[in-house]
């Protein structure tokens, strides 16, 4: 039963992040099959789109910062989705002790000696905030506007 409680908590955090992104103007998809026993396809937890920016998230929850391990197969599927979509991949970590959300770029994960991947406590502490994630999709002005 404890496993189901943890899964429900994870789904709740996925929905929370989806609502935050939607509130800030993103089109958001939450993959209901994420975490399921899908064999061939790569499903991230959340995909958010805005202004031609594609953000891809694997969502994790922790009571307080602690190392997060991601198995190689899950990492590779997430990496494949990011590459196919042309998006930017993140591990989104909700820290329940009041620190809120932290976003760790997929490229900054450390490979373990066993071939899996880890997000260190330091990476979580130094992770991006939701404000940074929102700014990634803000439109920028073209330089030609300033050239006469």
C-alpha positions as CSV (number, residue, x, y, z in Angstrom):
1,X,0.0,0.0,0.0
2,X,2.9,2.4,0.7
3,X,4.0,2.2,-2.9
4,X,0.6,3.4,-4.1
5,X,0.7,6.3,-1.6
6,X,4.0,7.4,-3.0
7,X,2.7,7.2,-6.5
8,X,-0.4,9.3,-5.7
9,X,1.9,11.9,-4.1
10,X,4.0,11.9,-7.3
11,X,0.9,12.4,-9.5
12,X,-0.2,15.2,-7.2
13,X,3.2,17.0,-7.7
14,X,2.9,16.4,-11.5
15,X,-0.5,18.1,-11.5
16,X,0.8,20.9,-9.3
17,X,3.6,21.7,-11.7
18,X,1.3,21.4,-14.7
19,X,-1.0,24.0,-13.1
20,X,1.8,26.4,-12.3
21,X,3.1,26.2,-15.9
22,X,-0.4,26.6,-17.3
23,X,-1.0,29.6,-15.1
24,X,2.1,31.2,-16.7
25,X,0.8,30.7,-20.3
26,X,2.3,27.3,-21.2
27,X,0.4,24.7,-23.1
28,X,0.9,21.7,-20.8
29,X,0.6,17.9,-21.3
30,X,0.9,15.5,-18.5
31,X,1.6,11.9,-19.7
32,X,-0.8,9.7,-17.8
33,X,1.3,6.7,-18.8
34,X,4.4,8.0,-17.2
35,X,5.7,5.5,-14.7
36,X,3.6,2.8,-16.3
37,X,5.1,-0.3,-17.8
38,X,5.5,1.1,-21.3
39,X,8.2,-0.9,-23.0
40,X,9.1,0.9,-26.2
41,X,7.9,4.5,-26.0
42,X,9.5,7.3,-24.1
43,X,7.1,9.2,-21.9
44,X,8.2,12.2,-19.8
45,X,5.9,13.2,-16.9
46,X,5.2,16.7,-18.3
47,X,5.8,18.5,-21.6
48,X,5.3,22.3,-21.6
49,X,5.2,24.5,-24.7
50,X,5.3,28.2,-25.1
51,X,6.6,30.6,-27.8
52,X,8.2,27.7,-29.7
53,X,10.0,26.6,-26.5
54,X,9.6,22.9,-25.5
55,X,10.3,22.0,-21.9
56,X,10.4,18.3,-20.9
57,X,10.2,17.3,-17.2
58,X,10.6,14.2,-15.1
59,X,9.1,15.0,-11.8
60,X,10.4,13.8,-8.4
61,X,9.4,14.6,-4.8
62,X,11.5,14.7,-1.7
63,X,10.7,15.7,1.9
64,X,14.1,17.3,2.1
65,X,17.0,17.5,-0.3
66,X,18.5,14.0,-0.9
67,X,20.3,12.3,-3.7
68,X,18.0,11.1,-6.5
69,X,18.8,8.1,-8.6
70,X,17.4,7.5,-12.0
71,X,17.9,4.2,-13.8
72,X,19.7,4.2,-17.1
73,X,16.7,3.1,-19.1
74,X,14.5,5.9,-17.8
75,X,17.2,8.4,-18.4
76,X,17.8,7.2,-21.9
77,X,14.1,7.4,-22.7
78,X,13.8,10.9,-21.4
79,X,17.0,11.9,-23.3
80,X,15.5,10.4,-26.5
81,X,12.2,12.3,-26.1
82,X,14.2,15.6,-25.5
83,X,16.2,15.0,-28.7
84,X,13.3,14.0,-30.8
85,X,11.2,17.0,-29.7
86,X,14.1,19.6,-29.8
87,X,13.2,20.5,-26.3
88,X,15.1,21.1,-23.1
89,X,15.0,18.4,-20.4
90,X,14.9,18.8,-16.7
91,X,14.5,16.8,-13.5
92,X,11.9,18.8,-11.6
93,X,12.2,18.2,-7.9
94,X,9.6,19.4,-5.4
95,X,11.2,19.8,-2.0
96,X,8.4,19.5,0.6
97,X,10.3,21.3,3.4
98,X,9.3,24.7,2.1
99,X,12.0,25.2,-0.5
100,X,9.6,24.6,-3.4
101,X,10.6,23.5,-6.9
102,X,14.1,23.1,-8.2
103,X,14.9,22.2,-11.8
104,X,18.0,20.4,-12.8
105,X,19.1,20.3,-16.4
106,X,19.2,16.7,-17.8
107,X,22.8,17.4,-19.0
108,X,24.0,18.0,-15.5
109,X,23.1,14.6,-14.1
110,X,26.0,12.5,-13.0
111,X,26.5,9.0,-14.3
112,X,27.1,6.4,-11.6
113,X,29.7,3.5,-11.7
114,X,26.7,1.2,-12.4
115,X,25.6,3.2,-15.5
116,X,22.6,4.8,-13.9
117,X,22.3,8.5,-13.2
118,X,22.1,10.6,-10.0
119,X,21.1,14.1,-9.1
120,X,23.2,15.2,-6.1
121,X,22.0,17.3,-3.2
122,X,24.3,20.1,-4.4
123,X,22.7,20.0,-7.8
124,X,19.3,20.2,-6.2
125,X,20.4,23.1,-4.0
126,X,21.8,24.9,-7.0
127,X,18.9,24.0,-9.3
128,X,16.9,26.6,-11.2
129,X,13.8,28.1,-9.7
130,X,10.4,28.2,-11.4
131,X,11.0,31.9,-12.3
132,X,14.0,30.8,-14.5
133,X,11.9,28.1,-16.2
134,X,9.2,30.6,-17.0
135,X,11.7,33.1,-18.4
136,X,13.1,30.4,-20.8
137,X,10.0,30.7,-22.9
138,X,9.7,34.5,-22.8
139,X,9.9,36.1,-26.3
140,X,13.1,37.9,-27.1
141,X,13.5,40.9,-29.3
142,X,15.4,40.5,-32.5
143,X,18.6,42.4,-32.9
144,X,17.4,43.9,-36.1
145,X,15.0,46.0,-34.1
146,X,18.0,48.0,-32.8
147,X,19.8,48.4,-36.2
148,X,19.0,51.3,-38.4
